[in-house]
Amino acid sequence: MPVRKNIAIALWGDKVELEDRTRSTADRRIALLIDADNVPHSKIAEMLAELSKYGTANIRRAYGDWASAGLKNWKDKLHDFAIRPIQQFSYSSGKNATDIALVIDAMELLYTQKPDAFCLASSDADFTPLVMQLKANGHEVYGFGERKTPAPFVNACTAFLYLDTLDEPLVAAAPMEPATKPKAKAKAGDKAKPAPVAKPAGKPLSQDTKLVTILRGAVEATAREDGWAAMSAAGLAARRQAPIDPRNYGVRNFTALFEATGLFDIARVENGQSYVADKRNKEHSQQPSR
């Protein structure tokens, strides 16, 4: 019976990874398939840089009707990054034939060139069944898309990264509320008023029920007898449940993500390793045991 190799698994947004002892990351072959109708050409460099952490995108294809005016700015990017354009005419008005061409090529690559992983760049949920089929065949599927990407496609991917996180600051200052009245000039003897505090956009992470459930489940699954879980193990367990990338939540890694919720205790030991414990667990020790 053939022995199956341990494929390297890298977690986007953190340094949690299981190294393949027989193959380096650089040897992993990734097929990058781009839905040019749904991905801005300005993000190609950042996407390839991100993929380089997990392998080499030696298959690069972009799908669209290259005669259309909407894709004219793509042409220079195709040459700059050695991306093969796949022409797909729209045979019917209102129908997107690009999706079908991409799916057919993905399945052909699966059984012919047999890449180690796939990356689909699109914001279209129609690719969800394709992602599920590729994963069922034992392949990791990375995803790139805009914030409008429907949840089914995001959740189906092994890891999904929103395109706007590739070049924006990880922790951006929240915009300040606009003043409704002009400020009056300060008078002598008046006390200086503190500057208004910027309010963070969106609900706090502690109120994100889905995220909190996943993080708590990850800690519970990997916690030791003292109640602490190694951050690397907890992050990996979280990623096994859902395609969580900490950068999609405005932080750099899983340590910062657990900390940002305010629901977990974080401990850092001398060797640089971090540990996490659920604050609800009153029985966990004050510090992780060595």
ChimeraX commands (.cxc) that place a marker at each C-alpha (Angstrom):
marker #1 position 0.00,0.00,0.00 radius 0.5
marker #1 position 1.59,3.35,-1.00 radius 0.5
marker #1 position 2.62,5.67,1.79 radius 0.5
marker #1 position 0.96,9.06,1.53 radius 0.5
marker #1 position 3.29,12.03,2.03 radius 0.5
marker #1 position 2.50,14.69,4.57 radius 0.5
marker #1 position 1.62,17.73,2.50 radius 0.5
marker #1 position 2.82,21.02,3.98 radius 0.5
marker #1 position -0.02,23.07,5.38 radius 0.5
marker #1 position 0.55,26.79,5.91 radius 0.5
marker #1 position -1.89,29.02,7.72 radius 0.5
marker #1 position -2.44,32.38,6.09 radius 0.5
marker #1 position -1.78,35.25,8.45 radius 0.5
marker #1 position 0.26,33.27,11.00 radius 0.5
marker #1 position 3.39,31.15,11.22 radius 0.5
marker #1 position 1.51,27.97,11.99 radius 0.5
marker #1 position 2.61,25.24,9.63 radius 0.5
marker #1 position 3.32,21.54,9.38 radius 0.5
marker #1 position 6.47,21.08,7.34 radius 0.5
marker #1 position 6.63,18.41,4.71 radius 0.5
marker #1 position 9.80,16.50,5.47 radius 0.5
marker #1 position 10.24,15.29,1.91 radius 0.5
marker #1 position 9.37,18.44,-0.05 radius 0.5
marker #1 position 10.09,22.12,0.55 radius 0.5
marker #1 position 7.44,24.78,0.17 radius 0.5
marker #1 position 9.13,26.05,-2.97 radius 0.5
marker #1 position 8.52,22.66,-4.63 radius 0.5
marker #1 position 4.76,22.81,-4.16 radius 0.5
marker #1 position 3.05,23.56,-7.46 radius 0.5
marker #1 position 0.00,25.83,-7.37 radius 0.5
marker #1 position -2.44,26.40,-10.23 radius 0.5
marker #1 position -3.63,30.02,-10.13 radius 0.5
marker #1 position -6.89,30.48,-12.02 radius 0.5
marker #1 position -8.19,34.06,-12.25 radius 0.5
marker #1 position -11.70,35.16,-13.10 radius 0.5
marker #1 position -10.66,38.45,-14.73 radius 0.5
marker #1 position -14.25,39.69,-14.78 radius 0.5
marker #1 position -14.34,39.68,-10.97 radius 0.5
marker #1 position -10.77,40.52,-9.90 radius 0.5
marker #1 position -9.00,43.90,-10.32 radius 0.5
marker #1 position -5.76,43.72,-12.32 radius 0.5
marker #1 position -4.01,45.97,-9.77 radius 0.5
marker #1 position -3.88,43.14,-7.22 radius 0.5
marker #1 position -1.90,40.59,-9.25 radius 0.5
marker #1 position 1.52,41.39,-7.76 radius 0.5
marker #1 position 0.23,41.15,-4.21 radius 0.5
marker #1 position -1.59,37.89,-4.93 radius 0.5
marker #1 position 1.53,36.25,-6.36 radius 0.5
marker #1 position 3.61,37.47,-3.42 radius 0.5
marker #1 position 1.12,35.94,-1.01 radius 0.5
marker #1 position 1.06,32.63,-2.87 radius 0.5
marker #1 position 4.85,32.43,-2.84 radius 0.5
marker #1 position 4.65,31.65,0.88 radius 0.5
marker #1 position 2.95,28.35,0.12 radius 0.5
marker #1 position 4.49,27.25,-3.16 radius 0.5
marker #1 position 5.15,28.29,-6.74 radius 0.5
marker #1 position 2.30,29.41,-8.98 radius 0.5
marker #1 position 3.77,27.75,-12.06 radius 0.5
marker #1 position 0.35,27.55,-13.74 radius 0.5
marker #1 position -1.12,31.03,-14.20 radius 0.5
marker #1 position -4.26,31.56,-16.26 radius 0.5
marker #1 position -6.74,34.43,-16.50 radius 0.5
marker #1 position -10.17,33.97,-18.08 radius 0.5
marker #1 position -12.28,36.55,-19.88 radius 0.5
marker #1 position -13.34,38.06,-23.17 radius 0.5
marker #1 position -10.13,39.93,-23.95 radius 0.5
marker #1 position -11.78,41.89,-26.74 radius 0.5
marker #1 position -14.07,43.63,-24.27 radius 0.5
marker #1 position -13.30,47.17,-23.16 radius 0.5
marker #1 position -13.60,46.20,-19.51 radius 0.5
marker #1 position -10.43,44.08,-19.64 radius 0.5
marker #1 position -8.19,46.38,-21.69 radius 0.5
marker #1 position -6.11,47.38,-18.63 radius 0.5
marker #1 position -5.37,43.73,-17.92 radius 0.5
marker #1 position -3.13,43.23,-20.95 radius 0.5
marker #1 position 0.04,44.77,-19.51 radius 0.5
marker #1 position -0.36,42.74,-16.31 radius 0.5
marker #1 position -0.60,39.53,-18.31 radius 0.5
marker #1 position 2.80,40.20,-19.86 radius 0.5
marker #1 position 4.42,41.50,-16.67 radius 0.5
marker #1 position 3.55,38.40,-14.64 radius 0.5
marker #1 position 3.56,35.68,-17.33 radius 0.5
marker #1 position -0.15,34.97,-17.02 radius 0.5
marker #1 position -1.70,33.03,-19.88 radius 0.5
marker #1 position -4.90,34.68,-21.15 radius 0.5
marker #1 position -7.73,32.26,-21.90 radius 0.5
marker #1 position -10.15,33.76,-24.39 radius 0.5
marker #1 position -13.80,33.02,-23.74 radius 0.5
marker #1 position -16.51,34.58,-25.88 radius 0.5
marker #1 position -19.95,35.31,-24.44 radius 0.5
marker #1 position -22.13,33.06,-26.54 radius 0.5
marker #1 position -25.36,34.26,-24.93 radius 0.5
marker #1 position -26.31,37.72,-23.74 radius 0.5
marker #1 position -26.34,37.96,-19.96 radius 0.5
marker #1 position -24.57,34.61,-19.49 radius 0.5
marker #1 position -21.04,34.33,-18.14 radius 0.5
marker #1 position -19.20,31.69,-20.18 radius 0.5
marker #1 position -15.94,32.50,-18.36 radius 0.5
marker #1 position -17.04,30.49,-15.32 radius 0.5
marker #1 position -17.59,27.34,-17.37 radius 0.5
marker #1 position -14.20,27.63,-19.09 radius 0.5
marker #1 position -12.43,28.03,-15.75 radius 0.5
marker #1 position -14.20,25.03,-14.22 radius 0.5
marker #1 position -13.38,22.81,-17.21 radius 0.5
marker #1 position -9.70,23.77,-17.07 radius 0.5
marker #1 position -9.54,23.19,-13.31 radius 0.5
marker #1 position -10.88,19.67,-13.64 radius 0.5
marker #1 position -8.54,18.94,-16.55 radius 0.5
marker #1 position -5.55,20.16,-14.52 radius 0.5
marker #1 position -6.66,18.05,-11.58 radius 0.5
marker #1 position -6.27,14.82,-13.55 radius 0.5
marker #1 position -3.49,15.73,-16.01 radius 0.5
marker #1 position -0.88,18.09,-14.57 radius 0.5
marker #1 position -1.91,17.27,-10.98 radius 0.5
marker #1 position -0.79,20.42,-9.12 radius 0.5
marker #1 position -0.35,20.26,-5.35 radius 0.5
marker #1 position -2.87,23.04,-4.72 radius 0.5
marker #1 position -5.22,25.41,-6.49 radius 0.5
marker #1 position -5.90,29.11,-6.08 radius 0.5
marker #1 position -9.12,30.65,-7.39 radius 0.5
marker #1 position -9.26,34.42,-7.67 radius 0.5
marker #1 position -12.89,35.47,-7.95 radius 0.5
marker #1 position -15.77,37.00,-6.03 radius 0.5
marker #1 position -18.31,34.67,-7.63 radius 0.5
marker #1 position -20.08,32.09,-5.47 radius 0.5
marker #1 position -20.73,29.92,-8.54 radius 0.5
marker #1 position -17.28,28.41,-8.02 radius 0.5
marker #1 position -18.26,26.92,-4.65 radius 0.5
marker #1 position -19.01,23.41,-6.05 radius 0.5
marker #1 position -15.64,23.44,-7.85 radius 0.5
marker #1 position -13.80,24.27,-4.63 radius 0.5
marker #1 position -15.59,21.48,-2.79 radius 0.5
marker #1 position -14.74,18.98,-5.54 radius 0.5
marker #1 position -11.05,19.94,-5.56 radius 0.5
marker #1 position -10.87,19.62,-1.77 radius 0.5
marker #1 position -12.65,16.26,-1.93 radius 0.5
marker #1 position -9.77,15.11,-4.13 radius 0.5
marker #1 position -7.27,16.01,-1.43 radius 0.5
marker #1 position -6.15,19.43,-2.67 radius 0.5
marker #1 position -5.93,22.67,-0.76 radius 0.5
marker #1 position -7.78,25.55,-2.40 radius 0.5
marker #1 position -6.77,29.13,-1.64 radius 0.5
marker #1 position -9.14,31.95,-2.50 radius 0.5
marker #1 position -8.83,35.66,-3.25 radius 0.5
marker #1 position -11.81,37.96,-3.63 radius 0.5
marker #1 position -13.43,41.24,-2.75 radius 0.5
marker #1 position -15.51,41.92,0.35 radius 0.5
marker #1 position -18.67,41.28,-1.64 radius 0.5
marker #1 position -17.70,37.62,-2.09 radius 0.5
marker #1 position -20.62,35.45,-0.86 radius 0.5
marker #1 position -20.03,33.41,2.30 radius 0.5
marker #1 position -20.48,29.96,0.66 radius 0.5
marker #1 position -17.45,30.49,-1.57 radius 0.5
marker #1 position -15.37,31.94,1.28 radius 0.5
marker #1 position -16.24,29.09,3.64 radius 0.5
marker #1 position -15.55,26.40,1.05 radius 0.5
marker #1 position -11.92,27.45,0.57 radius 0.5
marker #1 position -9.06,26.08,2.64 radius 0.5
marker #1 position -8.02,29.68,3.19 radius 0.5
marker #1 position -9.54,32.88,1.82 radius 0.5
marker #1 position -8.05,36.36,1.83 radius 0.5
marker #1 position -9.90,39.55,0.97 radius 0.5
marker #1 position -8.04,41.58,-1.63 radius 0.5
marker #1 position -8.29,44.84,0.30 radius 0.5
marker #1 position -6.14,43.36,3.08 radius 0.5
marker #1 position -3.16,42.88,0.76 radius 0.5
marker #1 position -2.08,46.52,0.65 radius 0.5
marker #1 position -3.93,48.31,3.47 radius 0.5
marker #1 position -2.51,48.81,6.98 radius 0.5
marker #1 position -3.39,45.89,9.23 radius 0.5
marker #1 position -4.68,48.15,11.99 radius 0.5
marker #1 position -6.12,51.29,10.46 radius 0.5
marker #1 position -7.26,54.26,12.50 radius 0.5
marker #1 position -11.04,54.46,12.62 radius 0.5
marker #1 position -12.49,57.58,11.01 radius 0.5
marker #1 position -13.57,60.31,13.39 radius 0.5
marker #1 position -17.16,61.44,13.43 radius 0.5
marker #1 position -17.65,64.66,11.41 radius 0.5
marker #1 position -18.38,67.77,13.38 radius 0.5
marker #1 position -21.88,69.17,12.93 radius 0.5
marker #1 position -21.02,72.65,14.09 radius 0.5
marker #1 position -17.94,74.83,13.49 radius 0.5
marker #1 position -15.63,75.02,16.47 radius 0.5
marker #1 position -15.65,78.30,18.39 radius 0.5
marker #1 position -12.37,80.00,19.15 radius 0.5
marker #1 position -10.98,79.20,22.57 radius 0.5
marker #1 position -11.42,81.91,25.18 radius 0.5
marker #1 position -8.99,82.78,27.92 radius 0.5
marker #1 position -9.58,80.67,31.00 radius 0.5
marker #1 position -11.46,77.95,29.13 radius 0.5
marker #1 position -10.34,74.42,29.91 radius 0.5
marker #1 position -8.99,72.43,27.01 radius 0.5
marker #1 position -11.35,69.68,26.00 radius 0.5
marker #1 position -9.93,66.26,25.11 radius 0.5
marker #1 position -9.96,65.33,21.45 radius 0.5
marker #1 position -12.84,63.11,20.44 radius 0.5
marker #1 position -12.05,59.41,20.48 radius 0.5
marker #1 position -12.45,57.57,17.20 radius 0.5
marker #1 position -15.00,54.80,17.34 radius 0.5
marker #1 position -14.01,51.49,15.73 radius 0.5
marker #1 position -16.08,50.49,12.72 radius 0.5
marker #1 position -18.26,47.39,12.94 radius 0.5
marker #1 position -19.19,45.31,15.95 radius 0.5
marker #1 position -16.52,44.15,18.44 radius 0.5
marker #1 position -14.94,40.79,17.72 radius 0.5
marker #1 position -16.29,39.50,21.02 radius 0.5
marker #1 position -19.80,39.80,19.52 radius 0.5
marker #1 position -18.93,37.83,16.39 radius 0.5
marker #1 position -20.65,34.64,17.47 radius 0.5
marker #1 position -19.27,32.47,14.68 radius 0.5
marker #1 position -15.67,33.60,15.21 radius 0.5
marker #1 position -15.84,33.23,18.99 radius 0.5
marker #1 position -17.33,29.73,18.72 radius 0.5
marker #1 position -14.53,28.64,16.38 radius 0.5
marker #1 position -11.77,30.11,18.55 radius 0.5
marker #1 position -13.17,28.63,21.75 radius 0.5
marker #1 position -13.58,25.25,20.08 radius 0.5
marker #1 position -9.98,25.40,18.89 radius 0.5
marker #1 position -8.67,26.13,22.38 radius 0.5
marker #1 position -10.81,23.40,23.93 radius 0.5
marker #1 position -9.63,20.86,21.36 radius 0.5
marker #1 position -5.93,21.57,21.92 radius 0.5
marker #1 position -5.76,22.56,25.61 radius 0.5
marker #1 position -3.44,20.64,27.89 radius 0.5
marker #1 position -4.24,19.51,31.43 radius 0.5
marker #1 position -3.27,22.93,32.79 radius 0.5
marker #1 position -5.93,24.56,30.59 radius 0.5
marker #1 position -3.46,26.26,28.22 radius 0.5
marker #1 position -3.12,25.52,24.52 radius 0.5
marker #1 position -0.08,26.27,22.39 radius 0.5
marker #1 position -0.98,29.14,20.07 radius 0.5
marker #1 position 0.33,27.23,17.04 radius 0.5
marker #1 position -1.92,24.27,17.81 radius 0.5
marker #1 position -4.96,26.44,18.56 radius 0.5
marker #1 position -4.48,28.42,15.35 radius 0.5
marker #1 position -4.22,25.24,13.33 radius 0.5
marker #1 position -7.36,23.85,14.95 radius 0.5
marker #1 position -9.24,27.06,14.14 radius 0.5
marker #1 position -8.15,26.92,10.51 radius 0.5
marker #1 position -9.36,23.33,10.27 radius 0.5
marker #1 position -12.86,24.49,11.16 radius 0.5
marker #1 position -13.15,27.49,8.83 radius 0.5
marker #1 position -11.01,29.55,6.42 radius 0.5
marker #1 position -10.03,32.17,9.01 radius 0.5
marker #1 position -7.31,34.64,8.09 radius 0.5
marker #1 position -6.52,37.04,10.96 radius 0.5
marker #1 position -5.81,39.82,8.47 radius 0.5
marker #1 position -9.44,39.80,7.42 radius 0.5
marker #1 position -10.16,40.98,10.98 radius 0.5
marker #1 position -7.54,43.73,10.93 radius 0.5
marker #1 position -4.77,41.95,12.87 radius 0.5
marker #1 position -1.54,40.26,11.85 radius 0.5
marker #1 position -1.74,36.77,13.36 radius 0.5
marker #1 position -3.72,34.41,15.55 radius 0.5
marker #1 position -2.12,35.66,18.75 radius 0.5
marker #1 position -3.44,39.14,18.03 radius 0.5
marker #1 position -6.82,37.74,16.95 radius 0.5
marker #1 position -7.36,35.79,20.17 radius 0.5
marker #1 position -6.21,38.81,22.16 radius 0.5
marker #1 position -8.48,41.24,20.27 radius 0.5
marker #1 position -11.62,39.39,21.33 radius 0.5
marker #1 position -10.86,40.02,25.01 radius 0.5
marker #1 position -12.18,36.53,25.82 radius 0.5
marker #1 position -8.87,34.70,26.17 radius 0.5
marker #1 position -5.80,34.87,28.38 radius 0.5
marker #1 position -2.53,35.05,26.45 radius 0.5
marker #1 position 0.83,34.02,27.91 radius 0.5
marker #1 position 4.24,34.38,26.29 radius 0.5
marker #1 position 7.12,32.30,27.64 radius 0.5
marker #1 position 10.85,32.90,27.39 radius 0.5
marker #1 position 11.40,30.82,24.26 radius 0.5
marker #1 position 8.97,33.02,22.33 radius 0.5
marker #1 position 6.15,30.48,22.31 radius 0.5
marker #1 position 2.66,31.82,23.02 radius 0.5
marker #1 position -0.16,30.05,24.83 radius 0.5
marker #1 position -3.87,30.77,25.02 radius 0.5
marker #1 position -6.56,29.86,27.55 radius 0.5
marker #1 position -10.30,30.46,27.62 radius 0.5
marker #1 position -11.19,32.97,30.37 radius 0.5
marker #1 position -14.35,30.98,31.07 radius 0.5
marker #1 position -12.17,28.13,32.28 radius 0.5
marker #1 position -11.53,29.20,35.87 radius 0.5
marker #1 position -9.53,26.05,36.52 radius 0.5
marker #1 position -6.66,26.84,34.17 radius 0.5
marker #1 position -3.35,27.52,35.91 radius 0.5
marker #1 position -2.05,31.07,36.28 radius 0.5
marker #1 position 0.77,30.38,33.84 radius 0.5
marker #1 position 1.29,27.53,31.35 radius 0.5
marker #1 position 3.44,24.71,32.68 radius 0.5
marker #1 position 6.83,24.14,31.10 radius 0.5
marker link #1:1,2 radius 0.2
marker link #1:2,3 radius 0.2
marker link #1:3,4 radius 0.2
marker link #1:4,5 radius 0.2
marker link #1:5,6 radius 0.2
marker link #1:6,7 radius 0.2
marker link #1:7,8 radius 0.2
marker link #1:8,9 radius 0.2
marker link #1:9,10 radius 0.2
marker link #1:10,11 radius 0.2
marker link #1:11,12 radius 0.2
marker link #1:12,13 radius 0.2
marker link #1:13,14 radius 0.2
marker link #1:14,15 radius 0.2
marker link #1:15,16 radius 0.2
marker link #1:16,17 radius 0.2
marker link #1:17,18 radius 0.2
marker link #1:18,19 radius 0.2
marker link #1:19,20 radius 0.2
marker link #1:20,21 radius 0.2
marker link #1:21,22 radius 0.2
marker link #1:22,23 radius 0.2
marker link #1:23,24 radius 0.2
marker link #1:24,25 radius 0.2
marker link #1:25,26 radius 0.2
marker link #1:26,27 radius 0.2
marker link #1:27,28 radius 0.2
marker link #1:28,29 radius 0.2
marker link #1:29,30 radius 0.2
marker link #1:30,31 radius 0.2
marker link #1:31,32 radius 0.2
marker link #1:32,33 radius 0.2
marker link #1:33,34 radius 0.2
marker link #1:34,35 radius 0.2
marker link #1:35,36 radius 0.2
marker link #1:36,37 radius 0.2
marker link #1:37,38 radius 0.2
marker link #1:38,39 radius 0.2
marker link #1:39,40 radius 0.2
marker link #1:40,41 radius 0.2
marker link #1:41,42 radius 0.2
marker link #1:42,43 radius 0.2
marker link #1:43,44 radius 0.2
marker link #1:44,45 radius 0.2
marker link #1:45,46 radius 0.2
marker link #1:46,47 radius 0.2
marker link #1:47,48 radius 0.2
marker link #1:48,49 radius 0.2
marker link #1:49,50 radius 0.2
marker link #1:50,51 radius 0.2
marker link #1:51,52 radius 0.2
marker link #1:52,53 radius 0.2
marker link #1:53,54 radius 0.2
marker link #1:54,55 radius 0.2
marker link #1:55,56 radius 0.2
marker link #1:56,57 radius 0.2
marker link #1:57,58 radius 0.2
marker link #1:58,59 radius 0.2
marker link #1:59,60 radius 0.2
marker link #1:60,61 radius 0.2
marker link #1:61,62 radius 0.2
marker link #1:62,63 radius 0.2
marker link #1:63,64 radius 0.2
marker link #1:64,65 radius 0.2
marker link #1:65,66 radius 0.2
marker link #1:66,67 radius 0.2
marker link #1:67,68 radius 0.2
marker link #1:68,69 radius 0.2
marker link #1:69,70 radius 0.2
marker link #1:70,71 radius 0.2
marker link #1:71,72 radius 0.2
marker link #1:72,73 radius 0.2
marker link #1:73,74 radius 0.2
marker link #1:74,75 radius 0.2
marker link #1:75,76 radius 0.2
marker link #1:76,77 radius 0.2
marker link #1:77,78 radius 0.2
marker link #1:78,79 radius 0.2
marker link #1:79,80 radius 0.2
marker link #1:80,81 radius 0.2
marker link #1:81,82 radius 0.2
marker link #1:82,83 radius 0.2
marker link #1:83,84 radius 0.2
marker link #1:84,85 radius 0.2
marker link #1:85,86 radius 0.2
marker link #1:86,87 radius 0.2
marker link #1:87,88 radius 0.2
marker link #1:88,89 radius 0.2
marker link #1:89,90 radius 0.2
marker link #1:90,91 radius 0.2
marker link #1:91,92 radius 0.2
marker link #1:92,93 radius 0.2
marker link #1:93,94 radius 0.2
marker link #1:94,95 radius 0.2
marker link #1:95,96 radius 0.2
marker link #1:96,97 radius 0.2
marker link #1:97,98 radius 0.2
marker link #1:98,99 radius 0.2
marker link #1:99,100 radius 0.2
marker link #1:100,101 radius 0.2
marker link #1:101,102 radius 0.2
marker link #1:102,103 radius 0.2
marker link #1:103,104 radius 0.2
marker link #1:104,105 radius 0.2
marker link #1:105,106 radius 0.2
marker link #1:106,107 radius 0.2
marker link #1:107,108 radius 0.2
marker link #1:108,109 radius 0.2
marker link #1:109,110 radius 0.2
marker link #1:110,111 radius 0.2
marker link #1:111,112 radius 0.2
marker link #1:112,113 radius 0.2
marker link #1:113,114 radius 0.2
marker link #1:114,115 radius 0.2
marker link #1:115,116 radius 0.2
marker link #1:116,117 radius 0.2
marker link #1:117,118 radius 0.2
marker link #1:118,119 radius 0.2
marker link #1:119,120 radius 0.2
marker link #1:120,121 radius 0.2
marker link #1:121,122 radius 0.2
marker link #1:122,123 radius 0.2
marker link #1:123,124 radius 0.2
marker link #1:124,125 radius 0.2
marker link #1:125,126 radius 0.2
marker link #1:126,127 radius 0.2
marker link #1:127,128 radius 0.2
marker link #1:128,129 radius 0.2
marker link #1:129,130 radius 0.2
marker link #1:130,131 radius 0.2
marker link #1:131,132 radius 0.2
marker link #1:132,133 radius 0.2
marker link #1:133,134 radius 0.2
marker link #1:134,135 radius 0.2
marker link #1:135,136 radius 0.2
marker link #1:136,137 radius 0.2
marker link #1:137,138 radius 0.2
marker link #1:138,139 radius 0.2
marker link #1:139,140 radius 0.2
marker link #1:140,141 radius 0.2
marker link #1:141,142 radius 0.2
marker link #1:142,143 radius 0.2
marker link #1:143,144 radius 0.2
marker link #1:144,145 radius 0.2
marker link #1:145,146 radius 0.2
marker link #1:146,147 radius 0.2
marker link #1:147,148 radius 0.2
marker link #1:148,149 radius 0.2
marker link #1:149,150 radius 0.2
marker link #1:150,151 radius 0.2
marker link #1:151,152 radius 0.2
marker link #1:152,153 radius 0.2
marker link #1:153,154 radius 0.2
marker link #1:154,155 radius 0.2
marker link #1:155,156 radius 0.2
marker link #1:156,157 radius 0.2
marker link #1:157,158 radius 0.2
marker link #1:158,159 radius 0.2
marker link #1:159,160 radius 0.2
marker link #1:160,161 radius 0.2
marker link #1:161,162 radius 0.2
marker link #1:162,163 radius 0.2
marker link #1:163,164 radius 0.2
marker link #1:164,165 radius 0.2
marker link #1:165,166 radius 0.2
marker link #1:166,167 radius 0.2
marker link #1:167,168 radius 0.2
marker link #1:168,169 radius 0.2
marker link #1:169,170 radius 0.2
marker link #1:170,171 radius 0.2
marker link #1:171,172 radius 0.2
marker link #1:172,173 radius 0.2
marker link #1:173,174 radius 0.2
marker link #1:174,175 radius 0.2
marker link #1:175,176 radius 0.2
marker link #1:176,177 radius 0.2
marker link #1:177,178 radius 0.2
marker link #1:178,179 radius 0.2
marker link #1:179,180 radius 0.2
marker link #1:180,181 radius 0.2
marker link #1:181,182 radius 0.2
marker link #1:182,183 radius 0.2
marker link #1:183,184 radius 0.2
marker link #1:184,185 radius 0.2
marker link #1:185,186 radius 0.2
marker link #1:186,187 radius 0.2
marker link #1:187,188 radius 0.2
marker link #1:188,189 radius 0.2
marker link #1:189,190 radius 0.2
marker link #1:190,191 radius 0.2
marker link #1:191,192 radius 0.2
marker link #1:192,193 radius 0.2
marker link #1:193,194 radius 0.2
marker link #1:194,195 radius 0.2
marker link #1:195,196 radius 0.2
marker link #1:196,197 radius 0.2
marker link #1:197,198 radius 0.2
marker link #1:198,199 radius 0.2
marker link #1:199,200 radius 0.2
marker link #1:200,201 radius 0.2
marker link #1:201,202 radius 0.2
marker link #1:202,203 radius 0.2
marker link #1:203,204 radius 0.2
marker link #1:204,205 radius 0.2
marker link #1:205,206 radius 0.2
marker link #1:206,207 radius 0.2
marker link #1:207,208 radius 0.2
marker link #1:208,209 radius 0.2
marker link #1:209,210 radius 0.2
marker link #1:210,211 radius 0.2
marker link #1:211,212 radius 0.2
marker link #1:212,213 radius 0.2
marker link #1:213,214 radius 0.2
marker link #1:214,215 radius 0.2
marker link #1:215,216 radius 0.2
marker link #1:216,217 radius 0.2
marker link #1:217,218 radius 0.2
marker link #1:218,219 radius 0.2
marker link #1:219,220 radius 0.2
marker link #1:220,221 radius 0.2
marker link #1:221,222 radius 0.2
marker link #1:222,223 radius 0.2
marker link #1:223,224 radius 0.2
marker link #1:224,225 radius 0.2
marker link #1:225,226 radius 0.2
marker link #1:226,227 radius 0.2
marker link #1:227,228 radius 0.2
marker link #1:228,229 radius 0.2
marker link #1:229,230 radius 0.2
marker link #1:230,231 radius 0.2
marker link #1:231,232 radius 0.2
marker link #1:232,233 radius 0.2
marker link #1:233,234 radius 0.2
marker link #1:234,235 radius 0.2
marker link #1:235,236 radius 0.2
marker link #1:236,237 radius 0.2
marker link #1:237,238 radius 0.2
marker link #1:238,239 radius 0.2
marker link #1:239,240 radius 0.2
marker link #1:240,241 radius 0.2
marker link #1:241,242 radius 0.2
marker link #1:242,243 radius 0.2
marker link #1:243,244 radius 0.2
marker link #1:244,245 radius 0.2
marker link #1:245,246 radius 0.2
marker link #1:246,247 radius 0.2
marker link #1:247,248 radius 0.2
marker link #1:248,249 radius 0.2
marker link #1:249,250 radius 0.2
marker link #1:250,251 radius 0.2
marker link #1:251,252 radius 0.2
marker link #1:252,253 radius 0.2
marker link #1:253,254 radius 0.2
marker link #1:254,255 radius 0.2
marker link #1:255,256 radius 0.2
marker link #1:256,257 radius 0.2
marker link #1:257,258 radius 0.2
marker link #1:258,259 radius 0.2
marker link #1:259,260 radius 0.2
marker link #1:260,261 radius 0.2
marker link #1:261,262 radius 0.2
marker link #1:262,263 radius 0.2
marker link #1:263,264 radius 0.2
marker link #1:264,265 radius 0.2
marker link #1:265,266 radius 0.2
marker link #1:266,267 radius 0.2
marker link #1:267,268 radius 0.2
marker link #1:268,269 radius 0.2
marker link #1:269,270 radius 0.2
marker link #1:270,271 radius 0.2
marker link #1:271,272 radius 0.2
marker link #1:272,273 radius 0.2
marker link #1:273,274 radius 0.2
marker link #1:274,275 radius 0.2
marker link #1:275,276 radius 0.2
marker link #1:276,277 radius 0.2
marker link #1:277,278 radius 0.2
marker link #1:278,279 radius 0.2
marker link #1:279,280 radius 0.2
marker link #1:280,281 radius 0.2
marker link #1:281,282 radius 0.2
marker link #1:282,283 radius 0.2
marker link #1:283,284 radius 0.2
marker link #1:284,285 radius 0.2
marker link #1:285,286 radius 0.2
marker link #1:286,287 radius 0.2
marker link #1:287,288 radius 0.2
marker link #1:288,289 radius 0.2
marker link #1:289,290 radius 0.2
view
